[in-house]
């Protein structure tokens, strides 16, 4: 007997309804899986902004901590190099002066929100688009702090296994002139170069060491996490006592001729003298911080500190697609053997 000849019962109606519902659930599951795949390909974007400052009142003897002579170096060669955002906007025809005027706000002294200007991922944000300008100005007016770096950029944020670090560094360079024992000429003035330039070093001469150099990495799991690995170098004067030997003076020709017959020959005089040396010392800050978007966070060190702000950003569709194609980037690992702040390495 064919199925169509079977009598229609309540059970058959229920079975047919169940099959229809199962089919709808299957189709819905496939669509949901497709939506999840799209979400995985389009990670959220954030604006990352940091201000790095030096504690001017701190010195080698200002803390009781013992600083390592070999702090190591952050893996800057593995970090993404930021490109110049101001140049990119200028090429796109954006009026940078108008950006500055818009960011200044009205004449009531209140700082306006940064203008909404599109920039690709990993381009430095021009000053007018930064949110911590007021903080930087306060640091410049203070006698206790000196800003070393203020930079911001936009990026997609992925999980910790795929997140890449960003190479950040300051303008200031330390002098190259030094002796074999590590002493640095006090007459040598520190230099500076424009931030984020790709100019090679002339004549193949090694570049002077940067005052500030390191990496910053933002990742997301259940929460946002910021990994900071920065090396801060500075010149420090160290005073130590040394022995100074003064040869005896010959008063006359007779003293020179008959000194060998003297029962008490003259001997060189030894005195103590304070010698001040200027050396390059390095201090390293390695910290992982759980972040809340839109909140200012402080990562502190006895000699320098980081002020960080992470803000959600909605990128244009073209940038989302471009970032999705290259979201799997190698991770910059943190050296687990150097978790403590360290110092004293040029």
C-alpha positions as CSV (number, residue, x, y, z in Angstrom):
1,X,0.0,0.0,0.0
2,X,1.3,3.4,-0.9
3,X,1.9,6.1,1.8
4,X,-0.8,8.3,0.3
5,X,-3.3,5.5,0.9
6,X,-2.5,5.3,4.6
7,X,-5.0,7.0,6.8
8,X,-4.1,10.3,8.2
9,X,-3.6,10.0,12.0
10,X,-2.7,12.4,14.7
11,X,0.7,10.7,15.0
12,X,1.5,11.2,11.4
13,X,0.7,14.9,11.6
14,X,3.0,15.3,14.5
15,X,5.8,13.5,12.8
16,X,5.4,15.6,9.7
17,X,5.5,18.8,11.8
18,X,8.6,17.6,13.6
19,X,10.4,17.0,10.3
20,X,9.5,20.5,9.1
21,X,10.7,22.1,12.4
22,X,13.9,20.0,12.2
23,X,14.5,21.3,8.7
24,X,13.9,24.9,9.7
25,X,16.3,24.5,12.7
26,X,18.9,23.0,10.4
27,X,18.7,25.9,7.9
28,X,18.8,28.3,10.8
29,X,21.8,26.6,12.2
30,X,23.6,26.9,8.9
31,X,22.8,30.6,8.7
32,X,23.9,31.2,12.3
33,X,27.1,29.3,11.6
34,X,27.6,31.6,8.6
35,X,27.0,34.6,10.7
36,X,29.5,33.4,13.3
37,X,32.1,32.9,10.6
38,X,31.6,36.4,9.4
39,X,32.1,37.7,13.0
40,X,35.3,35.7,13.2
41,X,36.5,37.3,10.0
42,X,35.7,40.8,11.3
43,X,37.3,41.3,14.7
44,X,36.4,44.5,16.6
45,X,38.6,47.6,16.2
46,X,40.0,49.8,18.9
47,X,41.9,53.0,19.1
48,X,45.1,52.5,21.2
49,X,46.7,55.6,22.8
50,X,49.7,55.7,25.1
51,X,51.7,58.5,26.9
52,X,55.1,57.4,28.3
53,X,56.7,59.7,30.9
54,X,59.9,59.9,32.9
55,X,59.9,60.5,36.6
56,X,62.4,63.3,36.9
57,X,62.9,63.0,40.7
58,X,64.1,59.4,40.5
59,X,67.8,58.4,40.5
60,X,69.9,55.3,40.9
61,X,69.7,55.6,44.7
62,X,66.1,56.6,45.0
63,X,64.8,53.0,45.5
64,X,66.1,50.1,47.4
65,X,65.6,47.7,44.5
66,X,68.6,46.1,42.9
67,X,68.5,46.6,39.1
68,X,69.9,44.0,36.7
69,X,72.9,44.8,34.6
70,X,71.3,42.9,31.7
71,X,67.6,43.9,31.3
72,X,67.4,42.4,27.8
73,X,65.7,44.0,24.8
74,X,62.1,43.9,23.7
75,X,61.5,42.0,20.5
76,X,61.0,45.2,18.5
77,X,62.0,43.4,15.2
78,X,58.8,41.3,15.5
79,X,56.5,44.3,16.0
80,X,54.3,46.0,13.4
81,X,55.9,49.3,12.3
82,X,53.4,52.2,12.5
83,X,53.1,54.4,9.4
84,X,52.7,58.2,9.4
85,X,49.0,59.0,9.6
86,X,49.4,62.8,9.0
87,X,51.2,62.2,5.7
88,X,48.4,59.7,4.7
89,X,45.7,62.3,5.5
90,X,47.6,65.0,3.6
91,X,47.8,62.8,0.5
92,X,44.1,62.2,0.8
93,X,43.5,65.9,0.8
94,X,42.4,66.3,4.4
95,X,42.9,69.8,5.8
96,X,45.1,69.1,8.9
97,X,44.9,72.8,10.1
98,X,41.1,72.4,10.1
99,X,41.4,69.2,12.1
100,X,43.5,71.1,14.7
101,X,40.9,73.9,14.9
102,X,38.0,71.4,15.2
103,X,39.8,69.6,18.0
104,X,40.5,72.9,19.9
105,X,36.7,73.3,20.3
106,X,35.2,76.7,21.2
107,X,36.6,79.5,23.3
108,X,35.2,78.1,26.6
109,X,38.5,76.3,27.3
110,X,36.8,72.8,27.0
111,X,38.5,70.4,24.7
112,X,36.2,69.0,22.0
113,X,36.0,65.3,21.1
114,X,38.5,64.2,18.4
115,X,37.0,64.6,14.8
116,X,35.9,61.4,13.1
117,X,38.5,60.9,10.4
118,X,39.2,57.6,8.7
119,X,42.7,56.1,8.7
120,X,43.8,52.6,7.9
121,X,45.0,50.2,10.6
122,X,48.5,50.9,12.2
123,X,48.8,54.5,11.1
124,X,49.7,57.0,13.7
125,X,46.9,59.3,14.6
126,X,47.6,63.1,14.1
127,X,47.7,65.2,17.3
128,X,44.2,66.5,16.6
129,X,42.7,62.9,16.8
130,X,44.4,62.0,20.1
131,X,42.4,62.0,23.3
132,X,45.2,62.5,25.9
133,X,46.5,65.8,24.7
134,X,45.4,67.5,27.9
135,X,47.3,64.9,29.9
136,X,50.4,65.5,27.9
137,X,50.2,69.3,28.3
138,X,49.9,68.8,32.1
139,X,53.0,66.7,32.1
140,X,55.0,69.2,30.2
141,X,54.1,71.9,32.8
142,X,55.1,69.7,35.7
143,X,58.6,69.7,37.3
144,X,58.3,66.1,38.2
145,X,57.6,64.5,34.9
146,X,58.8,64.6,31.3
147,X,56.8,63.2,28.4
148,X,58.8,60.7,26.3
149,X,56.2,59.6,23.8
150,X,52.6,60.3,22.9
151,X,51.2,58.1,20.1
152,X,47.9,56.5,19.1
153,X,46.7,54.2,16.3
154,X,43.7,52.1,15.3
155,X,43.8,48.3,14.9
156,X,41.6,45.2,14.8
157,X,41.9,43.2,18.0
158,X,42.1,39.4,18.0
159,X,42.8,36.6,20.5
160,X,46.1,36.3,22.3
161,X,47.4,33.5,20.0
162,X,47.1,35.7,16.9
163,X,47.7,39.1,18.3
164,X,50.7,41.0,17.1
165,X,52.7,43.6,18.9
166,X,53.3,47.1,17.7
167,X,56.7,48.7,17.7
168,X,56.7,52.1,19.5
169,X,59.6,54.4,20.3
170,X,60.4,58.0,21.2
171,X,62.2,60.8,19.4
172,X,65.1,61.2,21.7
173,X,68.5,59.5,21.0
174,X,71.4,59.0,23.4
175,X,74.9,60.1,22.3
176,X,77.0,57.6,20.5
177,X,80.4,58.9,21.7
178,X,81.7,56.6,24.4
179,X,84.9,55.0,25.6
180,X,85.8,51.3,25.8
181,X,84.8,51.2,29.5
182,X,81.3,52.5,28.8
183,X,81.9,56.1,29.7
184,X,79.9,58.7,27.8
185,X,81.2,62.2,27.1
186,X,79.3,64.8,29.1
187,X,79.8,67.3,26.4
188,X,77.9,65.2,23.9
189,X,74.3,66.5,23.5
190,X,71.4,64.1,22.9
191,X,69.9,64.3,19.4
192,X,66.4,63.8,18.0
193,X,64.9,62.5,14.8
194,X,61.4,62.7,13.4
195,X,59.1,60.0,14.8
196,X,58.4,56.9,12.6
197,X,60.7,57.6,9.7
198,X,62.1,54.9,7.4
199,X,65.4,56.8,6.6
200,X,68.4,54.5,6.6
201,X,71.5,55.4,8.7
202,X,74.0,57.3,6.6
203,X,77.3,55.6,5.8
204,X,76.4,52.4,7.4
205,X,77.1,53.8,10.9
206,X,75.1,52.2,13.7
207,X,72.2,54.4,14.9
208,X,72.4,55.9,18.4
209,X,70.4,54.0,20.9
210,X,66.9,55.4,21.5
211,X,65.9,56.7,24.9
212,X,62.6,54.8,24.7
213,X,62.1,51.6,22.6
214,X,59.7,48.7,22.9
215,X,56.4,47.0,22.0
216,X,52.7,47.3,22.9
217,X,50.2,44.5,22.2
218,X,46.5,44.5,22.5
219,X,44.5,41.3,22.5
220,X,41.0,40.1,23.6
221,X,39.7,37.0,25.3
222,X,37.0,37.5,27.8
223,X,38.5,40.9,28.5
224,X,40.9,43.3,26.7
225,X,44.5,42.8,27.6
226,X,47.4,45.2,27.1
227,X,51.0,43.8,27.1
228,X,53.7,46.5,27.4
229,X,57.4,45.8,27.0
230,X,59.4,49.0,27.1
231,X,63.1,49.7,27.6
232,X,64.0,53.2,28.9
233,X,67.6,54.4,28.7
234,X,69.1,57.5,30.3
235,X,72.5,59.0,31.2
236,X,73.3,58.8,34.9
237,X,76.3,60.2,36.8
238,X,77.9,57.8,39.2
239,X,80.6,59.0,41.6
240,X,83.3,56.7,43.0
241,X,86.5,57.1,44.9
242,X,89.8,56.3,43.1
243,X,93.4,56.3,44.1
244,X,95.5,59.1,42.6
245,X,99.3,58.5,42.7
246,X,101.5,61.6,42.7
247,X,105.3,61.0,42.0
248,X,107.8,62.7,44.3
249,X,109.2,66.1,43.3
250,X,113.0,66.5,42.9
251,X,113.9,69.8,44.6
252,X,117.5,70.0,43.2
253,X,120.1,68.3,41.1
254,X,121.7,67.0,44.3
255,X,118.5,65.3,45.3
256,X,118.4,63.6,41.9
257,X,122.1,62.5,42.1
258,X,122.2,61.2,45.7
259,X,118.6,59.9,46.1
260,X,119.9,56.3,45.7
261,X,122.1,56.8,48.9
262,X,119.2,58.2,51.0
263,X,118.3,56.0,53.9
264,X,114.7,57.2,53.4
265,X,114.1,57.5,49.7
266,X,111.1,59.6,48.5
267,X,108.0,57.5,47.5
268,X,105.0,58.5,45.4
269,X,102.1,59.9,47.4
270,X,98.7,58.2,47.1
271,X,95.5,60.2,47.7
272,X,91.8,59.5,47.3
273,X,89.8,61.6,44.8
274,X,86.1,61.5,43.8
275,X,85.6,60.6,40.1
276,X,82.3,61.2,38.5
277,X,81.4,59.0,35.5
278,X,78.5,59.4,33.1
279,X,77.1,56.0,32.0
280,X,74.0,54.8,30.0
281,X,71.6,52.9,32.2
282,X,68.6,51.0,31.0
283,X,65.3,50.1,32.8
284,X,62.7,47.7,31.5
285,X,59.0,47.7,32.1
286,X,57.2,44.4,31.3
287,X,53.5,44.3,32.3
288,X,50.2,42.7,31.3
289,X,47.1,44.7,32.2
290,X,43.5,43.8,31.9
291,X,41.8,46.9,30.3
292,X,38.4,48.5,30.3
293,X,37.7,50.3,27.1
294,X,37.2,54.1,27.5
295,X,39.1,54.1,30.9
296,X,42.6,55.6,31.5
297,X,45.0,53.0,32.9
298,X,48.4,53.6,34.6
299,X,51.4,51.2,34.3
300,X,54.0,52.4,36.7
301,X,57.8,51.9,37.1
302,X,60.1,53.7,39.6
303,X,61.8,55.6,36.7
304,X,59.1,55.9,34.1
305,X,55.4,55.1,33.5
306,X,52.8,54.5,30.8
307,X,49.3,56.1,30.6
308,X,47.1,54.0,28.3
309,X,43.6,54.5,26.8
310,X,41.8,52.0,24.6
311,X,38.6,53.1,22.9
312,X,36.2,51.2,20.6
313,X,36.3,52.3,17.0
314,X,33.9,51.5,14.1
315,X,36.0,51.2,10.9
316,X,34.7,51.6,7.3
317,X,33.7,48.3,5.6
318,X,36.7,48.4,3.2
319,X,39.2,48.5,6.2
320,X,37.4,45.6,7.8
321,X,37.7,43.4,4.8
322,X,41.4,44.4,4.3
323,X,42.2,43.6,8.0
324,X,40.3,40.3,7.8
325,X,42.6,39.0,5.1
326,X,45.7,39.5,7.2
327,X,44.3,39.0,10.7
328,X,46.5,35.9,11.3
329,X,49.8,37.5,12.2
330,X,52.6,36.0,14.3
331,X,52.5,36.6,18.0
332,X,55.3,38.5,19.8
333,X,56.2,36.4,22.8
334,X,57.4,38.0,26.1
335,X,60.6,36.6,27.5
336,X,59.4,34.8,30.6
337,X,62.9,34.8,32.1
338,X,62.9,38.6,32.3
339,X,59.6,39.4,34.0
340,X,61.2,41.7,36.6
341,X,62.2,45.3,35.8
342,X,65.8,45.5,35.1
343,X,68.5,48.0,34.4
344,X,72.1,49.2,33.6
345,X,72.6,48.2,30.0
346,X,73.4,50.6,27.2
